[in-house]
Amino acid sequence: MEKIRKVGVIGGGLMGSGIAQVCAAAGFPTTVREVSADLCAKSRQSIEKTLAKGIERGKITADERDRTLANLRFATELEQLAEADVFIEAVVEDLSVKNSLWSDLDKLARPDAIFASNTSSLTIIAMATASGRADRMLGLHFFNPVPLMKLVEVVRTITTSEETERLAMDFVRALGKEPIRAKDSSGFVVNLLLIPYMLDAINALESGVASVEDIDKGMQLGAGYPMGPFTLLDFVGLDTAYKIAEIMFAEYREKRYDPPPLLKRMVLAGMLGKKSGKGFYDYSSNPPRASALGL
């Protein structure tokens, strides 16, 4: 393969639809696979909504929207993605689910096709054997929201070939993104540093160091962060942060990756952040106010 031309995205949720959108916008014929027609429709609607906002804000034109949508297809069967040059997986953060998918894809994909996982915390080598093509497997970790975030972590394992890495780096640049090379260790670069920061903020809150609002304001105005750690946690999703922290703690067995009790309690209570309407902030009011957490 000289370069990647066709893209298959497995999973049309928040990350998958964003990845599909940027691939289609960059001119790549892109097929999104979801498990039902309803979820396919939901993924397409999400992309259409994002593109409409882009037009409203003057970021894209109506012609660019139309070209993006023309490059998109949606399917419920993996076989409909068989001609893809790269398969980007964006399904649930569960190793057994991902490995089952890679095994199925290996049976239908071309021998030279590349497999890429968008995992944020699992090691890629844990999937490479199941993929049946360890030399053609790597990580492509996009960041949310995908259309806006410029970074992609390109994660090469001990078995990934130089050719696969080169094709992936060129592909990421063709999307208008900036690739960085990352070691195949849980958390890669960004989450390796970001997760302890967010967990430390929760520990500080539980210890009575300061309020949710003041910790957020302190990190914004004192450290120059675009948003504070609690606003970021609500945006990422507390369940997502908790799952990533659990995986990283299991990998490294270091205290800084251990999810604080408050985070676990909030996830159990369904306080997942913006997507559930309440996390460290209550989004039923405008502007959002800090949630009462009984601390």
Order of alpha helices (4+ residues) and beta strands (2+ residues): beta-alpha-beta-alpha-alpha-beta-beta-alpha-beta-alpha-beta-beta-alpha-beta-alpha-alpha-alpha-alpha-alpha-beta-beta
